[in-house]
Amino acid sequence: MRTILIEPTENPKVMKFVADYNLIPGSLELDRSSDISEIPLAQELFNYPFVERVFITANFVAVAKQDTIEWEHVAESLKNVIEDELLANPRIYLQKRKEMYQIYAEMTPNPNAMKFVSSKFLIEGFVEVKSKDQAEGVPLAQAIFNEFDFAKEVFISDNFVAVTRDQSVEWHQVMMAVRGFIAEYLQNGGEISNIEPQKHENPVENIINREYTDDEQKISDILNEYVAPAVENDGGKISLMEYDQENKTAKMLLQGACSGCPSSTATLKNGIENILKQFVPDLVERVEAVNG
């Protein structure tokens, strides 16, 4: 509870209600014609019909009343109102509700990577940070690296954060701590990334700086339609990086939780390779993985 002291002024119509801290920078002078939609304290005070004006500055609230009422009958009630309102909104203006983030942890095919899924959208596209030294410009990744020594990589995409650990811990030991840290960071309005995220449509263009050929585009379209959604659901990203037409070999770039995953090679051989052989048998006979 905020402690408020009642102090008379030289003007018998005005009473000061003094707080133990500075309420606002500058000052506010309000009457019944003022816009007080963002000032709950003024709204409550003007509910009393005898209150004519409210002046707020430094560490006090001054209230001007009508002559028809005596301070001895109302000062204590106004003091209680001011104490209650300052408890709810210490800086006078309506406190905006913090955006609520619900975070849950989800295993990925890579035992070293854990996916932390948010109930709210984080970024449009994706950002991959391969080490602490490369985290500049990505405040969320910097915060994770600074908080957890075991964090090796951070991958942020759409509504999730995938964290790759080193071998010093097991996820069952640290999963709750990481989940709680990410949730609190987002809840407190922490920045996610100050760099432009890569786009999902063709992230490989940022790496090899070229346009797809017609054959490469056919392969990429199949990946985007039949493979990418499942891979992204596991906290990763897959893109066509290179296509060897002579040997009918497609090289896939694996990012996020898929990068370095022990099961990635098997997944490519047993799943993606078969899909491409089925849809474009004249183009692809073999698939290779390249970790991003």
Salt bridges, closest charged atoms under 4 A:
GLU52 OE1 - LYS13 NZ 3.34
GLU72 OE2 - HIS73 NE2 3.42
GLU76 OE2 - LYS79 NZ 3.85
GLU83 OE2 - LYS79 NZ 2.93
GLU99 OE2 - LYS120 NZ 3.86
GLU106 OE2 - LYS115 NZ 3.67
GLU128 OE2 - LYS130 NZ 3.95
GLU153 OE1 - LYS130 NZ 3.26
ASP158 OD1 - HIS200 NE2 3.02
GLU170 OE1 - ARG165 NH2 3.42
GLU196 OE2 - LYS199 NZ 3.84
GLU216 OE1 - ARG210 NH1 2.73
GLU232 OE2 - HIS200 ND1 3.94
GLU232 OE2 - LYS237 NZ 3.03
GLU273 OE1 - LYS269 NZ 3.40
GLU273 OE2 - LYS277 NZ 3.54
GLU285 OE2 - LYS248 NZ 4.00
GLU288 OE2 - ARG286 NH1 2.29
